[in-house]
Amino acid sequence: MGTTGWIIVVVVVLVAVALAAWLVTQQRKKKQHQHAEHLREEAHTHASEIPEAQVRAQETAAQAERARLEAERAQQEAREAEVAATQQQAVTEDKMRTADAVDPRVDTSSTDYTPDPSTDASTPPADGSGRHRGDAGETPRT
């Protein structure tokens, strides 16, 4: 085989290699195209679910807003109830102070005097001392 024969063999081998490379490239492109189509189909399937998901998100947001407003209203009611309880306590304490000021057995000028709405000043203490709130041994007022 001469030089021409070797050249022909090399050219044929190069053409065969080039053809094989071209075929592999075409196969790869075809597979990539098929994969892209599959991904597009999945995207279209998921896209149809988007409006439903958006509606659910809006409904959930509306529920959260209603819950927030309800919690705010409940907090306001709790604050109002606390104020009412504090006012009631003040009224009761004021009445006790007034009663203690009128009662000659109670020394309201004592430094340890505090009105005690749970103690009934009309009944003597359980210890039998005859003393009431704040009059620990002092002479009763007249």
N, CA and C of each residue as an Amber inpcrd file, in Angstrom:
protein
   426
   0.8260000  -1.1460000   0.0000000   0.0000000   0.0000000   0.0000000
   0.8890000   1.2350000   0.0000000   0.5040000   2.1210000  -0.8730000
   1.3420000   3.3000000  -1.0110000   0.8030000   4.4530000  -0.1870000
   1.4220000   5.5420000  -0.4120000   1.0790000   6.7550000   0.3260000
  -0.3620000   7.1440000   0.0410000  -0.7850000   6.9980000  -1.1570000
  -2.1390000   7.3560000  -1.5350000  -3.1290000   6.4640000  -0.7810000
  -2.7960000   5.2060000  -0.6680000  -3.6630000   4.2690000   0.0480000
  -3.7950000   4.6570000   1.5260000  -2.6610000   5.0200000   2.1230000
  -2.6930000   5.4330000   3.5280000  -3.4940000   6.7240000   3.6960000
  -3.3840000   7.5980000   2.7730000  -4.1240000   8.8650000   2.8430000
  -5.6190000   8.5800000   2.7610000  -5.9880000   7.6500000   1.8490000
  -7.4030000   7.3000000   1.6900000  -7.9160000   6.6550000   2.9880000
  -7.1190000   5.7650000   3.5790000  -7.5170000   5.1080000   4.8220000
  -7.6770000   6.1490000   5.9270000  -6.7520000   7.0700000   6.0470000
  -6.8200000   8.1130000   7.0870000  -8.0490000   8.9820000   6.8570000
  -8.3080000   9.3490000   5.6040000  -9.4660000  10.2010000   5.2910000
 -10.7550000   9.4560000   5.6320000 -10.8390000   8.1720000   5.2670000
 -12.0350000   7.3800000   5.5510000 -12.2310000   7.2600000   7.0740000
 -11.1550000   7.0180000   7.8290000 -11.2410000   6.9100000   9.2810000
 -11.6900000   8.2470000   9.8670000 -11.1230000   9.3430000   9.3900000
 -11.5150000  10.6690000   9.8880000 -12.9830000  10.9610000   9.5840000
 -13.4200000  10.5930000   8.3860000 -14.8200000  10.8110000   8.0110000
 -15.7150000   9.9630000   8.9210000 -15.3100000   8.7160000   9.1830000
 -16.1020000   7.8250000  10.0360000 -16.1630000   8.3820000  11.4700000
 -15.0410000   8.8580000  11.9700000 -15.0150000   9.4450000  13.3110000
 -15.8910000  10.7000000  13.3490000 -15.8100000  11.5420000  12.3400000
 -16.6040000  12.7630000  12.2780000 -18.0880000  12.4190000  12.2040000
 -18.4140000  11.3980000  11.3980000 -19.8120000  10.9740000  11.2850000
 -20.3180000  10.4330000  12.6250000 -19.5100000   9.6550000  13.3140000
 -19.8910000   9.1020000  14.6160000 -20.0910000  10.2380000  15.6170000
 -19.2070000  11.2210000  15.6170000 -19.3180000  12.3590000  16.5270000
 -20.5870000  13.1560000  16.2290000 -20.8840000  13.3200000  14.9430000
 -22.0910000  14.0570000  14.5490000 -23.3420000  13.3070000  15.0150000
 -23.3490000  11.9860000  14.8440000 -24.5000000  11.1760000  15.2710000
 -24.6900000  11.2390000  16.8030000 -23.6000000  11.1630000  17.5410000
 -23.6750000  11.2590000  19.0060000 -24.2310000  12.6190000  19.4090000
 -23.7790000  13.6700000  18.7480000 -24.2550000  15.0240000  19.0350000
 -25.7420000  15.1330000  18.7420000 -26.1770000  14.5600000  17.6270000
 -27.5980000  14.6030000  17.2650000 -28.4430000  13.8500000  18.2960000
 -27.9490000  12.6990000  18.7440000 -28.6630000  11.9170000  19.7620000
 -28.7790000  12.7280000  21.0710000 -27.6900000  13.3450000  21.4490000
 -27.6900000  14.1480000  22.6720000 -28.6990000  15.2910000  22.5570000
 -28.7080000  15.9800000  21.4050000 -29.6440000  17.0890000  21.2010000
 -31.0850000  16.5950000  21.2570000 -31.3310000  15.4170000  20.6690000
 -32.6810000  14.8570000  20.6670000 -33.1270000  14.5420000  22.1030000
 -32.2280000  13.9410000  22.9080000 -32.5540000  13.6260000  24.2950000
 -32.7880000  14.9070000  25.1090000 -31.9650000  15.9250000  24.8670000
 -32.1380000  17.1950000  25.5700000 -33.4850000  17.8270000  25.2080000
 -33.8490000  17.7310000  23.9110000 -35.1250000  18.2820000  23.4560000
 -36.2870000  17.5420000  24.1360000 -36.1960000  16.2110000  24.2040000
 -37.2420000  15.4190000  24.8490000 -37.3400000  15.7680000  26.3420000
 -36.2010000  15.9170000  26.9780000 -36.1890000  16.2830000  28.3990000
 -36.8200000  17.6680000  28.6010000 -36.5020000  18.6000000  27.7210000
 -37.0710000  19.9500000  27.8090000 -38.5880000  19.9030000  27.6290000
 -39.0550000  19.0890000  26.7090000 -40.5010000  18.9590000  26.4920000
 -41.1780000  18.3770000  27.7350000 -40.5410000  17.3900000  28.3330000
 -41.0800000  16.7790000  29.5480000 -41.1650000  17.8250000  30.6730000
 -40.1210000  18.6270000  30.8160000 -40.1250000  19.6830000  31.8370000
 -41.2250000  20.7140000  31.5590000 -41.4380000  21.0560000  30.2890000
 -42.5040000  22.0010000  29.9270000 -43.8800000  21.4430000  30.2900000
 -44.0770000  20.1460000  30.0240000 -45.3570000  19.5150000  30.3700000
 -45.5930000  19.5720000  31.8810000 -44.5610000  19.2830000  32.6510000
 -44.6790000  19.3540000  34.1110000 -45.0010000  20.7830000  34.5620000
 -44.3380000  21.7410000  33.9350000 -44.5740000  23.1450000  34.2840000
 -46.0200000  23.5330000  33.9840000 -46.5450000  23.0880000  32.8450000
 -47.9420000  23.3930000  32.5000000 -48.9010000  22.7300000  33.4910000
 -48.5820000  21.5180000  33.9080000 -49.4220000  20.8230000  34.8810000
 -49.4330000  21.5930000  36.1960000 -48.2690000  22.0160000  36.6430000
 -48.1840000  22.7710000  37.8970000 -48.7840000  24.1650000  37.7590000
 -48.7110000  24.7370000  36.5790000 -49.2600000  26.0830000  36.3610000
 -50.7700000  26.0840000  36.5560000 -51.4190000  24.9820000  36.2460000
 -52.8720000  24.9340000  36.4260000 -53.2440000  24.9270000  37.9090000
 -52.3220000  24.5720000  38.7680000 -52.5770000  24.5460000  40.2180000
 -52.3320000  25.9060000  40.8780000 -51.7170000  26.8190000  40.1780000
 -51.3510000  28.1220000  40.7530000 -52.5830000  28.9090000  41.2150000
 -53.6330000  29.0520000  40.3880000 -54.7830000  29.8340000  40.8670000
 -55.3920000  29.2700000  42.1620000 -55.4890000  27.9420000  42.2430000
 -56.0100000  27.3120000  43.4520000 -55.1400000  27.6510000  44.6650000
 -53.8440000  27.5710000  44.4830000 -52.9110000  27.8740000  45.5770000
 -53.0220000  29.3410000  45.9750000 -53.2020000  30.2200000  44.9990000
 -53.3350000  31.6430000  45.3080000 -54.6200000  31.9110000  46.0910000
 -55.7030000  31.2280000  45.7070000 -56.9680000  31.3940000  46.4330000
 -56.8100000  30.9040000  47.8720000 -56.1580000  29.7480000  48.0470000
 -55.9220000  29.2280000  49.4030000 -55.0810000  30.2160000  50.2090000
 -54.0720000  30.7890000  49.5690000 -53.2150000  31.7490000  50.2730000
 -54.0130000  32.9790000  50.6930000 -54.8830000  33.4650000  49.8230000
 -55.7090000  34.6330000  50.1570000 -56.6830000  34.3090000  51.2870000
 -57.2820000  33.1120000  51.2250000 -58.2090000  32.7090000  52.2920000
 -57.4860000  32.5970000  53.6300000 -56.2950000  32.0210000  53.5960000
 -55.5150000  31.8750000  54.8230000 -55.1180000  33.2400000  55.3740000
 -54.7530000  34.1440000  54.4830000 -54.3980000  35.5000000  54.9180000
 -55.6120000  36.1930000  55.5380000 -56.7860000  35.9890000  54.9450000
 -58.0090000  36.5910000  55.4880000 -58.3200000  36.0010000  56.8660000
 -58.1490000  34.6920000  57.0160000 -58.3650000  34.0560000  58.3210000
 -57.3970000  34.6210000  59.3550000 -56.1500000  34.7740000  58.9560000
 -55.1470000  35.3160000  59.8770000 -55.5180000  36.7370000  60.2940000
 -56.0080000  37.5220000  59.3660000 -56.4080000  38.8930000  59.6770000
 -57.5970000  38.8950000  60.6340000 -58.5700000  38.0110000  60.3840000
 -59.7200000  37.9140000  61.2900000 -59.2590000  37.5000000  62.6890000
 -58.3510000  36.5440000  62.7470000 -57.8350000  36.0880000  64.0470000
 -57.0780000  37.2150000  64.7520000 -56.3170000  37.9810000  63.9750000
 -55.5780000  39.0980000  64.5660000 -56.5430000  40.1360000  65.1380000
 -57.5980000  40.4470000  64.3790000 -58.5840000  41.4230000  64.8470000
 -59.3190000  40.9030000  66.0820000 -59.6490000  39.6070000  66.0750000
 -60.3110000  39.0050000  67.2340000 -59.4050000  39.0670000  68.4650000
 -58.1300000  38.7680000  68.2780000 -57.1780000  38.8330000  69.3910000
 -57.0480000  40.2660000  69.9040000 -57.0260000  41.2120000  68.9910000
 -56.9410000  42.6160000  69.3680000 -58.1720000  43.0190000  70.1890000
 -59.3590000  42.5710000  69.7300000 -60.5990000  42.8760000  70.4380000
 -60.5810000  42.2370000  71.8300000 -60.1150000  40.9990000  71.9140000
 -60.0450000  40.3040000  73.2010000 -59.0770000  41.0210000  74.1440000
 -57.9560000  41.4950000  73.6190000 -57.0100000  42.2370000  74.4480000
 -57.6440000  43.5290000  74.9590000 -58.4010000  44.2000000  74.0920000
 -59.0700000  45.4350000  74.5080000 -60.0840000  45.1340000  75.6040000
 -60.8460000  44.0410000  75.4390000 -61.8110000  43.6580000  76.4670000
 -61.1000000  43.3260000  77.7820000 -59.9710000  42.6550000  77.6910000
 -59.2140000  42.3170000  78.9000000 -58.7310000  43.5880000  79.5920000
 -58.2450000  44.5530000  78.7990000 -57.7990000  45.8210000  79.4020000
 -58.9760000  46.5370000  80.0830000 -60.1380000  46.5300000  79.4130000
 -61.3110000  47.1880000  79.9850000 -61.7500000  46.4830000  81.2700000
 -61.7150000  45.1510000  81.2670000 -62.0900000  44.3920000  82.4670000
 -61.1090000  44.6750000  83.5990000 -59.8330000  44.7900000  83.2590000
 -58.8270000  45.0950000  84.2720000 -59.0630000  46.4780000  84.8700000
 -59.3960000  47.4420000  84.0120000 -59.6890000  48.7970000  84.4930000
 -60.9240000  48.7640000  85.3910000 -61.9560000  48.0250000  84.9720000
 -63.1780000  47.9320000  85.7780000 -62.8830000  47.2890000  87.1260000
 -62.0520000  46.2430000  87.1260000 -61.6990000  45.5870000  88.3890000
 -60.9170000  46.5440000  89.2870000 -60.0020000  47.2810000  88.7140000
 -59.2150000  48.2460000  89.4860000 -60.1230000  49.3340000  90.0560000
 -61.0840000  49.7930000  89.2390000 -62.0220000  50.8090000  89.7180000
 -62.8810000  50.2590000  90.8470000 -63.3470000  49.0270000  90.6920000
 -64.1640000  48.4090000  91.7300000 -63.3630000  48.2540000  93.0200000
 -62.1060000  47.8670000  92.8580000 -61.2400000  47.7160000  94.0270000
 -61.0600000  49.0740000  94.7220000 -60.8860000  50.1180000  93.9220000
 -60.7120000  51.4560000  94.5000000 -61.9720000  51.9060000  95.2170000
 -63.1390000  51.6260000  94.6280000 -64.4000000  52.0030000  95.2680000
 -64.5480000  51.2600000  96.5930000 -64.2450000  49.9540000  96.5670000
 -64.3470000  49.1500000  97.7900000 -63.3810000  49.6610000  98.8440000
 -62.1470000  49.9330000  98.4510000 -61.1640000  50.4310000  99.4040000
 -61.5880000  51.7810000  99.9590000 -62.1570000  52.6350000  99.1050000
 -62.6230000  53.9490000  99.5590000 -63.7480000  53.7940000 100.5850000
 -64.6700000  52.8620000 100.3390000 -65.7580000  52.6240000 101.2880000
 -65.2020000  52.0780000 102.6030000 -64.2040000  51.1950000 102.5170000
 -63.5970000  50.6600000 103.7290000 -62.8900000  51.7610000 104.5090000
 -62.1950000  52.6430000 103.8140000 -61.5310000  53.7560000 104.4960000
 -62.5670000  54.6520000 105.1860000 -63.6620000  54.8980000 104.4660000
 -64.7160000  55.7360000 105.0490000 -65.2980000  55.0680000 106.2900000
 -65.5690000  53.7570000 106.1880000 -66.1120000  53.0120000 107.3350000
 -65.1200000  53.0150000 108.4800000 -63.8430000  52.8090000 108.1860000
 -62.8180000  52.7940000 109.2180000 -62.6670000  54.1650000 109.8680000
 -62.8410000  55.2200000 109.0560000 -62.7200000  56.5770000 109.6080000
 -63.8570000  56.8770000 110.5750000 -65.0230000  56.2920000 110.3280000
 -66.1830000  56.5120000 111.1850000 -66.1160000  55.6230000 112.4280000
 -65.5340000  54.4480000 112.3180000 -65.4850000  53.4670000 113.4110000
 -64.4770000  53.9220000 114.4670000 -64.9190000  54.1100000 115.7140000
 -64.0040000  54.5790000 116.7620000 -62.9920000  53.5020000 117.1760000
 -63.2220000  52.2640000 116.8160000 -62.3040000  51.1910000 117.2020000
 -61.1120000  51.0660000 116.2500000 -61.1220000  51.8040000 115.1670000
 -60.0570000  51.6800000 114.1740000 -59.2210000  52.9420000 114.1820000
 -57.9030000  52.7600000 114.3100000 -56.9790000  53.9010000 114.3020000
 -56.4240000  54.0560000 112.8910000 -57.0280000  54.9470000 112.1210000
 -56.5980000  55.1550000 110.7350000 -55.3410000  56.0050000 110.6430000
 -54.9200000  56.5950000 111.7490000 -53.7110000  57.4340000 111.7210000
 -52.4520000  56.6050000 111.9430000 -52.6150000  55.3210000 112.2330000
 -51.4700000  54.4360000 112.4610000 -50.6760000  54.2780000 111.1580000
 -49.3610000  54.1530000 111.3000000 -48.5130000  54.0070000 110.1090000
 -48.7160000  52.6740000 109.4130000 -49.1970000  51.6700000 110.1570000
 -49.3960000  50.3640000 109.5180000 -50.8580000  50.1320000 109.1280000
 -51.6650000  51.1940000 109.1220000 -53.0740000  51.0700000 108.7480000
 -53.2090000  50.8290000 107.2520000 -53.9790000  49.8400000 106.9270000
 -54.4060000  49.6060000 105.5310000 -55.8220000  49.0820000 105.5970000
 -56.6970000  49.5920000 104.7350000 -58.0710000  49.0850000 104.7410000
 -58.0710000  47.6370000 104.2440000 -58.8060000  46.7890000 104.9370000
 -58.8510000  45.3660000 104.5730000 -60.3050000  44.9890000 104.3450000
 -60.7130000  44.9080000 103.0760000 -62.1190000  44.6220000 102.7880000
 -62.5320000  43.2150000 103.2150000 -61.5770000  42.3390000 103.4960000
 -61.9230000  40.9720000 103.8860000 -62.2280000  40.8700000 105.3720000
 -61.9310000  41.9120000 106.1400000 -62.1550000  41.8840000 107.5840000
 -63.4110000  42.6750000 107.8920000 -64.2630000  42.1140000 108.6760000
 -65.4910000  42.7870000 109.0800000 -65.2330000  43.4810000 110.4110000
 -65.2530000  44.8040000 110.4550000 -64.9380000  45.5610000 111.6720000
 -66.0410000  45.4590000 112.7090000 -67.2360000  44.9400000 112.3450000
 -68.3240000  44.8540000 113.3120000 -68.1750000  43.6570000 114.2330000
 -67.3140000  42.6950000 113.8750000 -67.0980000  41.5350000 114.7360000
 -65.7110000  41.6310000 115.3210000 -65.5550000  41.2610000 116.5890000
 -64.2320000  41.3580000 117.2020000 -63.2780000  40.3520000 116.5810000
 -61.9780000  40.6140000 116.5760000 -60.9970000  39.7100000 116.0180000
 -61.0080000  38.3820000 116.7500000 -60.5310000  37.3500000 116.0710000
 -60.5300000  36.0010000 116.6320000 -59.6150000  35.8850000 117.8430000
 -58.6190000  36.7520000 117.9630000 -57.6820000  36.6310000 119.0880000
 -58.2570000  37.1870000 120.3920000 -59.4570000  37.7830000 120.3030000
 -60.1250000  38.2640000 121.5070000 -59.5460000  39.5530000 122.0400000
 -58.6650000  40.1970000 121.3320000 -58.0070000  41.3990000 121.8380000
 -58.9130000  42.6150000 121.7780000 -59.9230000  42.5640000 120.9250000
 -60.7860000  43.7300000 120.7800000 -60.1940000  44.7640000 119.8620000
 -59.0300000  44.4790000 119.3290000 -58.3700000  45.4270000 118.4260000
 -58.7190000  45.0940000 116.9790000 -58.7370000  46.0810000 116.1620000
 -58.9820000  45.9160000 114.7270000 -57.8130000  46.4870000 113.9520000
 -57.9380000  46.4320000 112.6630000 -56.8800000  46.9130000 111.7790000
 -56.2730000  48.2140000 112.2820000 -54.9920000  48.2090000 112.3800000
 -54.2710000  49.4450000 112.6500000 -54.3320000  49.9410000 114.0780000
 -55.1150000  49.3050000 114.9910000 -55.1780000  49.8500000 116.3330000
 -54.4840000  48.9170000 117.3190000 -53.3220000  48.5040000 116.9980000
 -52.5760000  47.5510000 117.8250000 -52.1900000  48.1840000 119.1400000
 -53.1140000  48.1640000 120.0830000 -52.8180000  48.6380000 121.4250000
 -53.0600000  50.1120000 121.6410000 -53.3640000  50.8990000 120.6100000
 -53.5880000  52.3140000 120.8080000 -54.9650000  52.5180000 121.4360000
 -55.1390000  53.6680000 121.9860000 -56.4200000  54.0250000 122.5690000
 -57.3870000  54.3410000 121.4460000 -58.5870000  53.8000000 121.4660000
 -59.5450000  54.0780000 120.3750000 -59.9010000  55.5480000 120.3230000
 -60.2140000  55.9660000 119.1060000 -60.6180000  57.3700000 118.9300000
 -62.0120000  57.5680000 119.5040000 -62.2750000  58.8020000 119.9410000
 -63.5890000  59.1050000 120.4970000 -64.2710000  60.1610000 119.7120000
